[in-house]
Structures are given as structure tokens and as C-alpha cells.
Amino acid sequence: MGYKSVSIIVTDQATDAAPLASARAVADRCDGHLDVHCLGVDPARYEPLPAGSAAIIMETGVAEARAQAGELVDWVNAIIPQDIPNVAVEGVIMPHLGLDSGIGRIARYSDLIVCAKPYGKGATPLQVSVLEAALFGTRAPVLVCNSDAEAPVNPRRILLAWDESAEALSAMRYAMPLMQAADRVDVVMVDPPSHSPERSDPGGAVTLMLARHGVRAEVSILSRTLPRVSECLSRFAKEHNCDMIVMGAYGHSRLREAVLGGPTRDMLEQSEIPLFMAH
């Protein structure tokens, strides 16, 4: 399985250059098609307003969103030659309150969606909304790229964060083409639960599945010696020179992770290498 339909939702020139280059590289590697959606967001909130003012506010908000989308389209067209047949660039306008359904509509048939890292230097709250809309609105996998470096098209060493959850299993299946091409996959478990059905052989079943697909994988069981699971994973990735982390996303609710934190939110904030995620 390859990624024949790759999408990226562009929102900011300052942070989306590297993710755009990564999306194009993945599409070229897989001989696939790249859809670039340049997003303009209507910021207006349509609450009860004095008579006569609603139309003015609506028109102003739509005009602002249209101008934003147009600037992004011009920027992308200046980077990617317009005569390339496997790239399509379009401007899209959405109300902020309709991002989940809107992004789900335009990207639902994608094999892979590329997003900028939504936390850190230069990141905006809009990028958080775009990432979550991509994960929950399309059920497609998402490749989260740092804004300062292009993601590797052929990662040589991949960390699979394995906790036996449905989200991790989904991410593993979607990332199979990348793992098959890698030199090694580290199946990393942090303090696996003692009550698990796989407690006698933690990671054994998933490693067997990967081996049947020709993936060279080894299991590493880590003790939780740091306060957060994300810190254990990040340290392992750094010490073993991993190029990418594959993991499930939002095993807990978005609200819970926003308020209390969680592995997904923590990894999105901390990771220095690309994340391949699925919900």
C-alpha cells in the first residue's frame, strides 16, 4: 500500500514551507497526487447583532478569508511550478466553527495528510484545530512535521510507540509502507500493564505481524523513569537516532488532554522528529 493521495492544509507561510516540501516529497516517492488546500478562515462570530450590521460583518469576514486564501495560493504557486501534473492547488474558505466538518469534507479521501507541528515557535491555535480536524474528521493518518526541517521520505529507523490500543494499531497499519522500507523498527512499550492479555509476551504479537510484512522489528520494554511517557519515548528516540515516531493519537478525549495533558499532547509539544499519527 502506498500513499497515492496526499493532502496538506496550508495556513501560514512561516511554518508551512517545510511541511509542504515534505508532502510533495512523499507524493513524488509514492508516484501519487498532492492536493494543497490553502485555508482562509472567516473569523466572524455570527451572534445576534443590531439590525443592519450583520450583513456588513459577514461581508468583511468573508473578504478577509478570501484574501488570506488567495495570498497562500500565490505563495504555493511560486514554490511549486504550475505545470506539474500531480499537484493541485486550491483556495478554500471556512468559518472557524466549521473547521472539523469542512476539513473532513475536503480531505476525507486522502491516504495521508501532512500537518505542521501545532505547538512551538511560530505555531498558531489554528494549526491545532487543523490537526485535530484532520485526525477526527477524516480518520486518515497524519504526518506531523516540524516547521524548520523537511521530514525524511525514507526514514531508516522508526520508533513504534506501542500500548496495545486501537489507536496504536491503526497507526501501525497505516505506517506499514514506511516501516517496510526502514532498516529497523523499534517497538517501544513503557511500563506495559500487568493485566494485559499479552503480559506473558509484551509486544510479541505485533512484532510477529510486522515480521510477516517483512518489517525488521525488535521490542524494547522501558520503565517509566521519567514523569511522563512522552519523555521516555523522546529520550529513546534521541539516544537511538530514530527518524520518526509512529503512535496512536488521542486515546483519551481531546478535552481531557487539553486540560490534564496526555501522551498525544505531550509528544506534539516535545518531539523533535516527525510524528506519524492515527486515531
Salt bridges, closest charged atoms under 4 A:
ASP28 OD2 - ARG24 NE 3.89
ASP35 OD1 - HIS33 NE2 3.22
GLU90 OE2 - HIS37 ND1 2.78
ASP100 OD2 - ARG254 NH1 3.59
GLU132 OE1 - ARG254 NH1 3.67
ASP183 OD1 - ARG156 NH2 2.86
ASP186 OD2 - ARG157 NE 2.66
ASP186 OD1 - ARG184 NE 3.03
GLU218 OE1 - ARG184 NH2 3.16
ASP266 OD1 - ARG228 NH1 3.32
GLU269 OE2 - ARG265 NE 2.93
